[in-house]
């Protein structure tokens, strides 16, 4: 079981850190939180045989570690993500294309940060963590329907920010 935990954690570490970066606001805190996640998972390794979905369980422990980190006295407020930390310019694109791409990514990043925390978590677990709705529901200990509603709301909000000229069917609601 110990080997399975280590292998699974290694497989999802980058996705976990990326997700925690959005939750916490910067990569350094996300790395610290991911490390704390592994320690907590390691301490609970005796119970892994009871876990139905190890990947979802690790993400759940990670989100809880991030929430603990946010509540601790070490962080007063989230620091904004720095584009250079997570973006590398494409080698084969022109400077103009890079500027447009960077602006689009920055708008998306800002829009994600403006989502309600529960919407942001669901969106990031689905997109970065590549978890199914069922896995997210298990990780967040909530009904699948609630997860789907939060994801739908997050997508509607992101579409409005990224494509303000396009009307969505729920604009009237």
PyMOL commands that set and color helices and strands:
alter all, ss='L'
color gray80, all
select helices_A, chain A and resi 2-24+27-43+45-50+54-71+83-86+95-113+117-127+133-140+144-162
alter helices_A, ss='H'
color red, helices_A
deselect
rebuild
show_as cartoon
